Amino acid sequence: MIESELISECRQGNNVARKKLYEIYSKQMMGICYRYTGDKEIAQDLLHDGFIKVFTSIHTFQYRGEGSFKAWISKIFTNTALEYLRKSEPERMSAPLEEWQEADMMQEEESYDIIPNQVLMDFISELPMGYRTIFNLYTFEEMSHKEIGKILNINEGSSRSQLSRAKSILIKKINEYVKSNE
């Protein structure tokens, strides 16, 4: 069954089609939830919440060709994770300045290739919540600092500085990983 047919069946309430859609996208959407929360149990809860939103609002989706559904569903899951973060612990959306230390800059870019994707994702999940959220929005969702500021209700400068701190922390972790695996 092609994607547009699958979506049409889901709109009609076909549970077999819904299950198939879940099977196709659940792993990727779990990745989005985990990237933002850094907690597998919370990510699992958000995965289910997100799919409920997908199935209750699928009638609003307009198919615009290959990739349009993935973009639409990814946006739902990103927003679901952001809603959770805003409601659960809004004070943790930005880390105090004292928690940040300047990291050494990466010296050899070819060293990046030896780091498994899961290790990089673990490094991202270990970032303080605010840094992680901004890093994800900027890097994976390709949002501007202005858009991030609007979504998180912070100013653009805060978004920029938290992204810079997130990158510095990640560079430090990557450097340590590379040194320990040489």
Secondary structure, DSSP 8 states (H G I E B T S, - for coil): --HHHHHHHHHTT-HHHHHHHHHHHHHHHHHHHHHHH--HHHHHHHHHHHHHHHHHHGGG----STTHHHHHHHHHHHHHHHHHHHHH-GGGGS--GGG-------S-GGGGGGS-HHHHHHHHHTS-HHHHHHHHHHHTS---HHHHHHHHT--HHHHHHHHHHHHHHHHHHHHHHHHHT-
